[in-house]
Amino acid sequence: MTLGLTGQTIRTIIWDFNGTLIDDLDLVLHAVNRQLTRRNLQSLTLKRYRDVFGFPVSEYYRRIGLDVDRESMASLSDEFFDAYGPGLKACELYPGVRDALRKFERRGLQQFVLSAMEETMLRGMLEHLGINGHFHAAYGLAHLEGDSKLSRGRDLLADQTIDPARALMIGDTHHDADVAAELGMSAALVSTGHQSAARLATAGWPVYASAIDVAQAVCEARPDTMAGSS
């Protein structure tokens, strides 16, 4: 499957963060299983988690047995981050991410981050990981509830005057594909993150094994992607 860019030149790369740039799967599994254990619910294996995780998070919580009608999303999110937050800075970038960022940079492409992570936390992590210099801007949410980032995606396109027809969203979930489609962008999905390759294959966009594989596909298949090209 090709990237499906309908002849347009890619000028902008928009990255998801969790599960795409940073490997936080073990930390997420620890945090959610602590929630489940406290309620005498069955813990998730990594395979099961990747098969059930999705957006909106409230529906994912329902699927794993959490009662979002009795407990508010705000309280459940706070509880999750009590376990998740302290371990976040120990998480590392996926192999090849730095090379992918540099590869796009050498092509003269603008790069941004669009995440469902709270924005102050997101920017702090980009700085902590030493990759903030690769991005023109980072857009996250104003809260910890991890809901849709579609609205922030609209803000990003408007604020930065991005032509969505020449933008590529790189993510690891159906939500990334849905956001890209809603905003008029193309998408490429990586299978190392929060949803399995089998689930991603149903999203209608190409699925790659890693971020560097996406970068190679873009840069090698479309050598005209340099910012100065017509």
C-alpha positions in Angstrom: 0.0 0.0 0.0 1.3 3.5 -0.9 1.0 6.6 1.2 -1.8 7.8 -1.1 -0.7 11.4 -1.4 -2.6 11.9 -4.7 0.4 13.5 -6.4 1.0 16.1 -3.8 4.4 16.8 -2.3 4.8 16.3 1.5 5.9 19.5 3.2 4.8 18.9 6.8 5.2 15.9 9.1 2.9 15.8 12.2 3.9 13.2 14.8 1.9 11.6 17.5 3.9 11.2 20.7 3.0 8.2 22.9 3.6 4.9 21.2 5.0 6.6 18.1 8.0 8.6 19.3 8.2 7.3 22.9 7.8 3.7 24.1 5.6 4.0 27.1 3.7 0.7 26.7 5.1 -1.0 29.8 4.4 2.0 31.9 0.8 2.4 30.6 0.2 -1.3 31.3 1.5 -1.0 34.8 -0.7 2.1 35.5 -4.0 0.6 34.1 -3.4 -2.7 35.8 -3.0 -1.0 39.1 -6.5 0.5 38.5 -8.0 -2.8 37.6 -6.4 -4.6 40.6 -7.8 -2.0 43.0 -11.3 -2.9 41.7 -10.8 -6.6 41.7 -10.9 -6.7 37.9 -8.8 -8.9 35.6 -5.4 -7.4 34.6 -4.5 -6.9 31.0 -1.7 -8.6 29.2 0.2 -6.5 26.7 -1.5 -8.3 23.8 -4.9 -7.8 25.3 -4.2 -4.1 25.9 -3.1 -3.5 22.3 -6.3 -5.3 21.1 -8.7 -3.2 23.3 -7.1 0.3 23.6 -8.6 3.1 21.6 -10.4 6.4 21.6 -12.4 7.8 23.1 -10.7 6.6 26.3 -14.0 6.4 28.1 -15.1 3.6 25.7 -11.8 1.8 26.2 -12.3 2.0 29.9 -15.7 0.5 29.6 -14.3 -2.4 27.6 -11.8 -3.3 30.3 -14.5 -3.1 33.0 -14.1 0.3 34.6 -17.4 2.0 35.4 -17.2 5.5 33.8 -20.8 6.1 34.8 -20.1 5.8 38.5 -16.5 7.2 38.4 -15.7 10.4 36.5 -13.2 10.5 33.7 -11.3 13.2 35.6 -10.9 11.0 38.7 -9.9 8.0 36.7 -7.4 10.0 34.7 -5.9 11.5 37.9 -5.6 8.0 39.3 -3.9 6.7 36.1 -1.4 9.6 36.1 -0.5 9.0 39.7 1.1 5.7 38.6 2.0 6.8 35.0 3.6 10.2 35.7 6.4 9.3 38.0 7.8 6.7 35.5 7.4 8.8 32.3 10.9 10.2 32.2 12.4 6.7 32.3 10.7 5.9 29.0 12.9 6.1 25.9 12.4 6.9 22.3 11.8 4.0 20.0 14.9 2.8 18.0 15.3 4.8 14.8 13.2 7.8 15.9 16.2 10.2 16.1 17.3 9.0 12.7 13.8 9.6 11.3 13.6 13.1 12.7 17.0 13.9 11.2 16.1 12.4 7.8 13.0 14.5 7.5 14.9 17.6 8.7 17.5 17.1 6.0 14.7 17.1 3.4 13.7 20.5 4.7 10.3 19.3 6.0 8.5 21.1 8.9 7.9 18.8 11.8 5.2 19.2 14.6 3.9 17.1 17.4 0.1 16.6 18.0 -0.6 14.6 21.1 -3.5 13.7 23.5 -1.0 14.3 26.3 -1.4 17.4 28.5 0.6 20.1 26.7 2.9 21.2 29.5 3.8 17.6 30.2 4.3 17.0 26.4 6.7 19.9 26.0 8.6 18.9 29.1 9.1 15.4 27.7 10.3 16.7 24.3 12.9 18.8 26.1 13.8 15.9 28.5 14.4 13.6 25.5 16.5 16.2 23.7 14.3 16.3 20.6 12.4 19.5 21.0 14.7 21.3 18.6 13.4 19.1 15.7 9.9 20.5 16.0 8.4 23.9 15.0 5.7 23.5 17.7 4.0 20.9 19.9 0.3 20.8 20.5 -1.2 18.8 23.4 -4.4 19.0 25.4 -5.3 21.3 28.3 -6.1 18.4 30.7 -5.1 14.8 31.6 -8.1 12.9 30.2 -6.6 11.9 26.9 -9.6 12.5 24.7 -9.7 13.5 21.1 -6.9 15.7 19.7 -9.0 16.7 16.7 -9.6 20.2 18.0 -5.9 20.8 18.7 -5.2 19.5 15.2 -7.4 22.2 13.7 -5.6 24.7 15.9 -2.2 23.5 14.6 -3.2 23.7 10.9 -4.6 27.2 11.4 -1.9 28.6 13.6 1.0 27.3 11.4 -0.8 27.9 8.1 -0.3 24.2 7.0 -1.8 22.9 3.8 -3.3 19.6 5.0 -3.0 18.1 1.4 0.7 18.3 1.8 0.9 17.0 5.4 1.5 13.5 6.7 0.3 12.3 10.2 2.5 9.6 11.7 0.8 7.7 14.6 0.1 4.4 16.2 -3.7 4.3 16.6 -6.9 4.4 14.6 -7.5 7.8 16.2 -4.4 9.2 14.5 -5.8 7.9 11.2 -9.2 9.4 11.9 -7.8 12.8 12.9 -5.7 12.8 9.7 -8.7 12.0 7.6 -10.9 14.6 9.3 -8.3 17.3 8.7 -7.6 16.3 5.1 -4.2 14.9 5.7 -2.5 11.6 4.8 -1.5 9.1 7.5 1.2 6.5 8.1 0.9 4.2 11.1 3.6 2.4 13.1 2.8 -1.0 14.6 5.1 -0.8 17.6 2.7 1.3 19.7 -0.6 1.1 21.5 -2.6 -0.9 18.9 -1.7 -4.1 17.1 -0.7 -4.3 13.5 -3.8 -6.3 12.7 -6.0 -3.5 14.1 -4.1 -0.8 12.3 -4.4 -2.6 9.0 -8.2 -1.9 9.0 -7.6 1.9 9.2 -7.1 2.2 5.5 -3.5 3.6 5.6 -0.1 2.0 5.2 1.3 0.3 8.4 5.1 0.3 9.0 7.2 -1.5 11.6 8.9 1.7 12.8 9.3 5.4 12.4 12.5 5.1 10.4 10.6 2.8 8.0 8.1 5.6 7.4 10.9 8.2 6.9 12.6 5.9 4.4 9.4 5.3 2.5 8.6 9.0 2.3 12.1 10.2 1.4 13.0 7.4 -1.0 9.7 7.1 -2.8 9.3 10.8 -3.1 12.8 12.4 -3.7 11.0 15.6 -4.6 9.9 16.3 -1.1 12.5 19.0 -0.4 10.9 22.2 0.8 12.2 24.2 -2.2 10.7 21.8 -4.8 7.7 22.7 -6.9 
